[in-house]
Each structure stands twice: as C-alpha cells, then as structure tokens.
C-alpha cells in the first residue's frame, strides 16, 4: 500500500529540514537558529489533524480507541462494551507511520 500523500509530504519536508540542519551546523537538539542573522524561518511540519485526534503518544506506546462502540450497542453484552471502552495500543509496525503523521508529538 502506498504512503498517504500528506505523510509523504511531511517526510520530504522533514528530510529537507535535516539536510538544512546539517548544512548550517546548528546545535545538538536539531533546531536551526538563523533568525537573528538572516531572518529566515524554517517551515514547520504540519501534523495530520485526523491522526492528532485519534492517537495519544504515551511512555508505554501510542494509545488508540477501539472500534465498534458507536452504534448498535443493544445486541452487545455489557462485558464486550466494557472491554471495547478501554484503550488499546497501536501495533509496533504502525508506529513509524504515526510518528511521520505526528512529528511534534
């Protein structure tokens, strides 16, 4: 499956940022401070707003909501609804793509 256009665009912008960062020999944290000399600002990478609303990055991993809790709840047992209400974590193979969509999280 091909990468989503916004994620690919964020990746290109981030790679350009890293190359310019190496070019200007900035500090260890990776922040370019050339505003005082040239007045140039680096473009900010946009977060994917859909991903920002769906995921929360924690120390244990990336939390997400489970599906099947929006409608047709009468036929589901209380145990099933209770277990679906608890958050779960994103699979480790999906973590890099979420980090691309949420660069500052």
Buried (B, 14 or more C-beta within 10 A) or exposed (E): EEEBEBBEBBBEBEEEBEEBBEEEEBEEEEEBEEEEEEEEEBEEBEBBEEBEEBBBBEEEBBBBEEEEEEEEEEEEEEEEEEEBEEEEBBEEEEBEBBBBBBBEE
